[in-house]
Amino acid sequence: MKINSLLLVLAICLASVRLSAQKFDGGIATYQSKTSFDMENFGGREMSDQQKKQFAERIKNRLEKVFTLTFTKDESIYEEVAKLETPGTGGGNIRFAGGFSQGGIYKNVAENVYARENDLMGKNFLVKDTLSKLDWKLEKESKMIGQYAAFKATAIRKIEENPWEAMRSRRGGDEHKEETSKPTEEVITAWYTPQIPVSQGPDEYWGLPGLILEVTAGRTVILCNKIVINPKEGLEIEVPKKGDKVTRSEYEKIVAEKTKEMAERFGNGRRNGPGGRG
């Protein structure tokens, strides 16, 4: 362990010397995001093995994504890399009525600014607020991620109710209620590298003494697999500006209201449609 720790310290020192010897403008980091899916609680109990397999293939593109983080010391923009749907997967059908899409996440750690453009059912919103800050605890564990020495940090975060999951639960009625209560908090585990001394990271994560290379939160794992420092083509970080300006809490209320409307429409459609009681 002592030898490994010494090697990590040496790696950090060498990297610091290299960075100090050149002008540091920023970089582009590529991340792979993977989310596991709780098939049983989603209704998998009623599915055959073949149906589960087909459904898993259909939602694979929604659960495995690639993002880029373009960052400087103060600013960053985290954007999904567009990809084509795999023919035959039917991935395009896994959509909520009316449409819902999210733009890149902009963070300015110097000015404590968060911004994101969201499209909700055909209406554009500019979610602008202060950054969400986690109370990170720096741990003693370390490891190598690629060529970078990374150190562990953890934080505890309150679990917010997912409005789409809430809609499904209300739709299902009492028969879908779980016997045990769901946890209200979760542990976030991050690995950051002081070799790149910026307080940036993927998604909404930031606030550590080095670029965050890996995050595990609930069923989602985000891992950096490529970093380009001072790219030749330069860096472009555009601040989101389009849409009706709202705070996070205001936007969450709007989403909750729209979700309730969808649930009511769906419920009425089932009652009055073929086989319904209406």
Secondary structure, 3 states (H helix, E strand, C coil): CHHHHHHHHHHHHHHHHHHHHCCCCCEEEEEEEEECCCHHHHCHHHCCHHHHHHHHHHHHHHHEEEEEEEECCCEEEEEECCCCCCCCCCHHHCCCCCCEEECCEEEECCCCEEEEEEEECCEEEEEEECCCCCCCEEEEEEEEECCEEEEEEEEEEECCCCHHHHHHHHHHCHHHCCCCCCCCEEEEEEEEECCCCCCCCCCCCCCCCCEEEEEEECCEEEEEEEEEECCCCCCCCCCCCCCEEECHHHHHHHHHHHHHHHHHHHHHHHHHCCCCCC
